[in-house]
Amino acid sequence: MRLSPRDPRISAWHNFMADAELGLGHLDAVIDESNRAIDAGFRVFYSYLNLAAAHALKGDSDQAKAPWPRLAASIPSSA
């Protein structure tokens, strides 16, 4: 898939690719695409979930726990 570097939604497209790769079982590709989505500014629950799931499925429990503090910091508090 070729993406335009000027696409304002490129980060979401990387997350969609991570979703597809997770379904196919390509765990290294999920990690790469999730990191690209997060680095491009798509810092939402789904990006971190894909990243954690891929690490957990690979058996990297420490790496699977790593995204959760960043996720918790990105959620606005309701108080």
N, CA, C and O atoms as CSV, one atom per row, in Angstrom:
chain,resi,resn,atom,element,x,y,z
A,1,MET,N,N,0.843,-1.162,0.000
A,1,MET,CA,C,0.000,0.000,0.000
A,1,MET,C,C,0.892,1.230,0.000
A,1,MET,O,O,1.804,1.356,0.818
A,2,ARG,N,N,0.623,2.107,-0.902
A,2,ARG,CA,C,1.389,3.350,-0.961
A,2,ARG,C,C,0.560,4.459,-0.336
A,2,ARG,O,O,-0.607,4.643,-0.680
A,3,LEU,N,N,1.168,5.194,0.579
A,3,LEU,CA,C,0.503,6.290,1.250
A,3,LEU,C,C,1.174,7.598,0.876
A,3,LEU,O,O,2.394,7.663,0.726
A,4,SER,N,N,0.387,8.614,0.731
A,4,SER,CA,C,0.939,9.935,0.475
A,4,SER,C,C,1.465,10.505,1.783
A,4,SER,O,O,0.753,10.486,2.787
A,5,PRO,N,N,2.688,11.008,1.797
A,5,PRO,CA,C,3.205,11.593,3.037
A,5,PRO,C,C,2.455,12.863,3.443
A,5,PRO,O,O,2.603,13.333,4.571
A,6,ARG,N,N,1.656,13.418,2.538
A,6,ARG,CA,C,0.898,14.627,2.848
A,6,ARG,C,C,-0.544,14.340,3.252
A,6,ARG,O,O,-1.311,15.266,3.518
A,7,ASP,N,N,-0.907,13.086,3.300
A,7,ASP,CA,C,-2.265,12.724,3.706
A,7,ASP,C,C,-2.453,13.101,5.177
A,7,ASP,O,O,-1.698,12.626,6.025
A,8,PRO,N,N,-3.432,13.937,5.498
A,8,PRO,CA,C,-3.601,14.340,6.893
A,8,PRO,C,C,-4.056,13.203,7.806
A,8,PRO,O,O,-3.960,13.315,9.028
A,9,ARG,N,N,-4.543,12.125,7.230
A,9,ARG,CA,C,-4.988,10.983,8.028
A,9,ARG,C,C,-4.034,9.792,7.918
A,9,ARG,O,O,-4.447,8.648,8.112
A,10,ILE,N,N,-2.774,10.051,7.612
A,10,ILE,CA,C,-1.817,8.955,7.418
A,10,ILE,C,C,-1.677,8.114,8.687
A,10,ILE,O,O,-1.490,6.899,8.613
A,11,SER,N,N,-1.766,8.756,9.842
A,11,SER,CA,C,-1.630,8.000,11.085
A,11,SER,C,C,-2.769,6.993,11.250
A,11,SER,O,O,-2.549,5.878,11.721
A,12,ALA,N,N,-3.973,7.382,10.867
A,12,ALA,CA,C,-5.106,6.448,10.947
A,12,ALA,C,C,-4.919,5.297,9.964
A,12,ALA,O,O,-5.264,4.157,10.277
A,13,TRP,N,N,-4.382,5.577,8.791
A,13,TRP,CA,C,-4.142,4.513,7.808
A,13,TRP,C,C,-3.125,3.507,8.340
A,13,TRP,O,O,-3.264,2.304,8.119
A,14,HIS,N,N,-2.111,3.995,9.034
A,14,HIS,CA,C,-1.141,3.064,9.636
A,14,HIS,C,C,-1.840,2.183,10.674
A,14,HIS,O,O,-1.531,0.997,10.788
A,15,ASN,N,N,-2.766,2.747,11.418
A,15,ASN,CA,C,-3.501,1.949,12.393
A,15,ASN,C,C,-4.386,0.907,11.705
A,15,ASN,O,O,-4.493,-0.226,12.174
A,16,PHE,N,N,-5.018,1.291,10.597
A,16,PHE,CA,C,-5.815,0.322,9.835
A,16,PHE,C,C,-4.937,-0.828,9.326
A,16,PHE,O,O,-5.355,-1.986,9.322
A,17,MET,N,N,-3.726,-0.494,8.901
A,17,MET,CA,C,-2.792,-1.537,8.456
A,17,MET,C,C,-2.428,-2.452,9.618
A,17,MET,O,O,-2.325,-3.667,9.444
A,18,ALA,N,N,-2.234,-1.877,10.803
A,18,ALA,CA,C,-1.925,-2.691,11.979
A,18,ALA,C,C,-3.077,-3.645,12.287
A,18,ALA,O,O,-2.854,-4.807,12.627
A,19,ASP,N,N,-4.311,-3.148,12.166
A,19,ASP,CA,C,-5.484,-4.021,12.370
A,19,ASP,C,C,-5.472,-5.194,11.403
A,19,ASP,O,O,-5.695,-6.340,11.796
A,20,ALA,N,N,-5.211,-4.899,10.139
A,20,ALA,CA,C,-5.205,-5.952,9.120
A,20,ALA,C,C,-4.084,-6.952,9.371
A,20,ALA,O,O,-4.289,-8.161,9.257
A,21,GLU,N,N,-2.912,-6.455,9.710
A,21,GLU,CA,C,-1.776,-7.350,9.962
A,21,GLU,C,C,-2.018,-8.207,11.197
A,21,GLU,O,O,-1.586,-9.358,11.246
A,22,LEU,N,N,-2.700,-7.658,12.191
A,22,LEU,CA,C,-3.014,-8.443,13.381
A,22,LEU,C,C,-3.942,-9.599,13.018
A,22,LEU,O,O,-3.774,-10.716,13.506
A,23,GLY,N,N,-4.904,-9.328,12.173
A,23,GLY,CA,C,-5.810,-10.381,11.722
A,23,GLY,C,C,-5.105,-11.468,10.936
A,23,GLY,O,O,-5.510,-12.630,10.962
A,24,LEU,N,N,-4.046,-11.087,10.235
A,24,LEU,CA,C,-3.280,-12.062,9.458
A,24,LEU,C,C,-2.219,-12.782,10.285
A,24,LEU,O,O,-1.637,-13.772,9.843
A,25,GLY,N,N,-1.976,-12.270,11.494
A,25,GLY,CA,C,-0.979,-12.901,12.355
A,25,GLY,C,C,0.445,-12.451,12.099
A,25,GLY,O,O,1.388,-13.110,12.536
A,26,HIS,N,N,0.619,-11.342,11.400
A,26,HIS,CA,C,1.953,-10.799,11.122
A,26,HIS,C,C,2.328,-9.841,12.253
A,26,HIS,O,O,2.167,-8.627,12.126
A,27,LEU,N,N,2.822,-10.387,13.340
A,27,LEU,CA,C,2.990,-9.623,14.567
A,27,LEU,C,C,4.060,-8.541,14.468
A,27,LEU,O,O,3.893,-7.458,15.028
A,28,ASP,N,N,5.157,-8.818,13.762
A,28,ASP,CA,C,6.196,-7.790,13.615
A,28,ASP,C,C,5.669,-6.610,12.809
A,28,ASP,O,O,6.003,-5.462,13.101
A,29,ALA,N,N,4.855,-6.880,11.807
A,29,ALA,CA,C,4.261,-5.805,11.011
A,29,ALA,C,C,3.272,-4.994,11.844
A,29,ALA,O,O,3.167,-3.779,11.675
A,30,VAL,N,N,2.546,-5.661,12.743
A,30,VAL,CA,C,1.619,-4.952,13.629
A,30,VAL,C,C,2.388,-3.969,14.504
A,30,VAL,O,O,1.978,-2.820,14.671
A,31,ILE,N,N,3.491,-4.424,15.052
A,31,ILE,CA,C,4.302,-3.569,15.923
A,31,ILE,C,C,4.823,-2.376,15.144
A,31,ILE,O,O,4.768,-1.245,15.628
A,32,ASP,N,N,5.333,-2.620,13.932
A,32,ASP,CA,C,5.848,-1.527,13.103
A,32,ASP,C,C,4.760,-0.519,12.758
A,32,ASP,O,O,4.959,0.686,12.911
A,33,GLU,N,N,3.615,-1.000,12.295
A,33,GLU,CA,C,2.537,-0.095,11.882
A,33,GLU,C,C,1.928,0.643,13.077
A,33,GLU,O,O,1.567,1.814,12.960
A,34,SER,N,N,1.812,-0.022,14.208
A,34,SER,CA,C,1.279,0.641,15.399
A,34,SER,C,C,2.215,1.751,15.862
A,34,SER,O,O,1.769,2.839,16.227
A,35,ASN,N,N,3.509,1.468,15.844
A,35,ASN,CA,C,4.479,2.497,16.219
A,35,ASN,C,C,4.445,3.660,15.242
A,35,ASN,O,O,4.569,4.815,15.648
A,36,ARG,N,N,4.278,3.369,13.963
A,36,ARG,CA,C,4.175,4.449,12.979
A,36,ARG,C,C,2.932,5.295,13.224
A,36,ARG,O,O,2.979,6.521,13.125
A,37,ALA,N,N,1.823,4.639,13.543
A,37,ALA,CA,C,0.585,5.377,13.818
A,37,ALA,C,C,0.743,6.273,15.039
A,37,ALA,O,O,0.333,7.434,15.021
A,38,ILE,N,N,1.332,5.738,16.089
A,38,ILE,CA,C,1.530,6.518,17.321
A,38,ILE,C,C,2.494,7.667,17.071
A,38,ILE,O,O,2.250,8.793,17.504
A,39,ASP,N,N,3.589,7.386,16.373
A,39,ASP,CA,C,4.573,8.433,16.078
A,39,ASP,C,C,3.993,9.532,15.194
A,39,ASP,O,O,4.404,10.689,15.283
A,40,ALA,N,N,3.039,9.168,14.343
A,40,ALA,CA,C,2.428,10.158,13.447
A,40,ALA,C,C,1.302,10.937,14.130
A,40,ALA,O,O,0.722,11.840,13.527
A,41,GLY,N,N,0.991,10.595,15.382
A,41,GLY,CA,C,0.013,11.367,16.120
A,41,GLY,C,C,-1.304,10.677,16.400
A,41,GLY,O,O,-2.197,11.289,16.987
A,42,PHE,N,N,-1.457,9.434,16.004
A,42,PHE,CA,C,-2.703,8.705,16.249
A,42,PHE,C,C,-2.593,8.023,17.605
A,42,PHE,O,O,-2.450,6.803,17.686
A,43,ARG,N,N,-2.659,8.813,18.662
A,43,ARG,CA,C,-2.473,8.321,20.022
A,43,ARG,C,C,-3.832,8.055,20.666
A,43,ARG,O,O,-4.267,8.765,21.573
A,44,VAL,N,N,-4.477,7.018,20.171
A,44,VAL,CA,C,-5.784,6.619,20.687
A,44,VAL,C,C,-5.687,5.187,21.193
A,44,VAL,O,O,-4.682,4.505,20.990
A,45,PHE,N,N,-6.742,4.750,21.850
A,45,PHE,CA,C,-6.784,3.440,22.474
A,45,PHE,C,C,-6.405,2.317,21.515
A,45,PHE,O,O,-5.660,1.410,21.884
A,46,TYR,N,N,-6.912,2.373,20.293
A,46,TYR,CA,C,-6.725,1.267,19.351
A,46,TYR,C,C,-5.271,1.076,18.941
A,46,TYR,O,O,-4.826,-0.056,18.757
A,47,SER,N,N,-4.539,2.150,18.799
A,47,SER,CA,C,-3.125,2.026,18.440
A,47,SER,C,C,-2.351,1.307,19.527
A,47,SER,O,O,-1.557,0.408,19.250
A,48,TYR,N,N,-2.592,1.713,20.778
A,48,TYR,CA,C,-1.901,1.084,21.896
A,48,TYR,C,C,-2.378,-0.349,22.107
A,48,TYR,O,O,-1.595,-1.214,22.500
A,49,LEU,N,N,-3.650,-0.599,21.848
A,49,LEU,CA,C,-4.188,-1.947,21.985
A,49,LEU,C,C,-3.542,-2.897,20.977
A,49,LEU,O,O,-3.154,-4.009,21.335
A,50,ASN,N,N,-3.425,-2.468,19.728
A,50,ASN,CA,C,-2.764,-3.291,18.718
A,50,ASN,C,C,-1.321,-3.574,19.101
A,50,ASN,O,O,-0.839,-4.697,18.955
A,51,LEU,N,N,-0.638,-2.549,19.590
A,51,LEU,CA,C,0.761,-2.707,19.979
A,51,LEU,C,C,0.897,-3.697,21.132
A,51,LEU,O,O,1.739,-4.593,21.090
A,52,ALA,N,N,0.080,-3.536,22.146
A,52,ALA,CA,C,0.149,-4.439,23.294
A,52,ALA,C,C,-0.251,-5.867,22.918
A,52,ALA,O,O,0.357,-6.829,23.386
A,53,ALA,N,N,-1.267,-5.999,22.078
A,53,ALA,CA,C,-1.711,-7.335,21.671
A,53,ALA,C,C,-0.628,-8.065,20.881
A,53,ALA,O,O,-0.410,-9.260,21.083
A,54,ALA,N,N,0.039,-7.363,19.998
A,54,ALA,CA,C,1.093,-8.000,19.200
A,54,ALA,C,C,2.240,-8.459,20.094
A,54,ALA,O,O,2.763,-9.560,19.920
A,55,HIS,N,N,2.628,-7.627,21.039
A,55,HIS,CA,C,3.704,-8.035,21.954
A,55,HIS,C,C,3.268,-9.208,22.821
A,55,HIS,O,O,4.053,-10.125,23.063
A,56,ALA,N,N,2.024,-9.187,23.291
A,56,ALA,CA,C,1.530,-10.286,24.125
A,56,ALA,C,C,1.486,-11.593,23.339
A,56,ALA,O,O,1.854,-12.644,23.864
A,57,LEU,N,N,1.041,-11.536,22.092
A,57,LEU,CA,C,0.981,-12.745,21.267
A,57,LEU,C,C,2.367,-13.280,20.930
A,57,LEU,O,O,2.541,-14.480,20.717
A,58,LYS,N,N,3.351,-12.387,20.884
A,58,LYS,CA,C,4.729,-12.834,20.662
A,58,LYS,C,C,5.352,-13.413,21.922
A,58,LYS,O,O,6.396,-14.063,21.860
A,59,GLY,N,N,4.712,-13.178,23.073
A,59,GLY,CA,C,5.242,-13.691,24.330
A,59,GLY,C,C,6.108,-12.694,25.067
A,59,GLY,O,O,6.759,-13.058,26.046
A,60,ASP,N,N,6.135,-11.454,24.630
A,60,ASP,CA,C,6.918,-10.406,25.276
A,60,ASP,C,C,6.033,-9.689,26.293
A,60,ASP,O,O,5.497,-8.618,26.007
A,61,SER,N,N,5.880,-10.274,27.475
A,61,SER,CA,C,4.946,-9.710,28.450
A,61,SER,C,C,5.388,-8.336,28.943
A,61,SER,O,O,4.542,-7.477,29.191
A,62,ASP,N,N,6.687,-8.109,29.091
A,62,ASP,CA,C,7.147,-6.785,29.530
A,62,ASP,C,C,6.848,-5.726,28.480
A,62,ASP,O,O,6.429,-4.617,28.813
A,63,GLN,N,N,7.063,-6.063,27.218
A,63,GLN,CA,C,6.767,-5.121,26.140
A,63,GLN,C,C,5.261,-4.908,25.998
A,63,GLN,O,O,4.823,-3.828,25.603
A,64,ALA,N,N,4.473,-5.926,26.317
A,64,ALA,CA,C,3.018,-5.798,26.213
A,64,ALA,C,C,2.470,-4.832,27.247
A,64,ALA,O,O,1.447,-4.190,27.012
A,65,LYS,N,N,3.131,-4.719,28.382
A,65,LYS,CA,C,2.681,-3.811,29.438
A,65,LYS,C,C,3.159,-2.378,29.212
A,65,LYS,O,O,2.595,-1.448,29.788
A,66,ALA,N,N,4.170,-2.186,28.401
A,66,ALA,CA,C,4.787,-0.870,28.220
A,66,ALA,C,C,3.844,0.204,27.673
A,66,ALA,O,O,3.925,1.339,28.144
A,67,PRO,N,N,2.956,-0.074,26.713
A,67,PRO,CA,C,2.107,1.000,26.177
A,67,PRO,C,C,1.039,1.515,27.130
A,67,PRO,O,O,0.521,2.610,26.916
A,68,TRP,N,N,0.691,0.771,28.169
A,68,TRP,CA,C,-0.448,1.153,29.003
A,68,TRP,C,C,-0.261,2.458,29.764
A,68,TRP,O,O,-1.221,3.222,29.855
A,69,PRO,N,N,0.918,2.768,30.319
A,69,PRO,CA,C,1.046,4.089,30.960
A,69,PRO,C,C,0.871,5.242,29.964
A,69,PRO,O,O,0.296,6.274,30.313
A,70,ARG,N,N,1.360,5.076,28.731
A,70,ARG,CA,C,1.178,6.118,27.713
A,70,ARG,C,C,-0.297,6.246,27.358
A,70,ARG,O,O,-0.788,7.349,27.119
A,71,LEU,N,N,-0.994,5.132,27.325
A,71,LEU,CA,C,-2.423,5.172,27.028
A,71,LEU,C,C,-3.186,5.879,28.148
A,71,LEU,O,O,-4.030,6.735,27.885
A,72,ALA,N,N,-2.891,5.523,29.377
A,72,ALA,CA,C,-3.575,6.151,30.510
A,72,ALA,C,C,-3.347,7.661,30.524
A,72,ALA,O,O,-4.247,8.420,30.883
A,73,ALA,N,N,-2.163,8.095,30.141
A,73,ALA,CA,C,-1.860,9.525,30.111
A,73,ALA,C,C,-2.617,10.235,28.990
A,73,ALA,O,O,-2.854,11.440,29.067
A,74,SER,N,N,-2.994,9.497,27.958
A,74,SER,CA,C,-3.672,10.128,26.819
A,74,SER,C,C,-5.182,10.248,26.998
A,74,SER,O,O,-5.847,10.934,26.222
A,75,ILE,N,N,-5.727,9.582,28.019
A,75,ILE,CA,C,-7.166,9.629,28.263
A,75,ILE,C,C,-7.484,10.823,29.148
A,75,ILE,O,O,-6.946,10.927,30.250
A,76,PRO,N,N,-8.336,11.716,28.699
A,76,PRO,CA,C,-8.688,12.862,29.538
A,76,PRO,C,C,-9.501,12.418,30.746
A,76,PRO,O,O,-10.359,11.541,30.638
A,77,SER,N,N,-9.233,13.017,31.874
A,77,SER,CA,C,-9.972,12.646,33.080
A,77,SER,C,C,-11.339,13.318,33.078
A,77,SER,O,O,-11.507,14.412,32.539
A,78,SER,N,N,-12.295,12.662,33.678
A,78,SER,CA,C,-13.651,13.210,33.704
A,78,SER,C,C,-13.884,14.055,34.954
A,78,SER,O,O,-14.947,14.658,35.106
A,79,ALA,N,N,-12.912,14.102,35.837
A,79,ALA,CA,C,-13.083,14.871,37.087
A,79,ALA,C,C,-12.716,16.313,36.915
A,79,ALA,O,O,-12.804,17.090,37.865
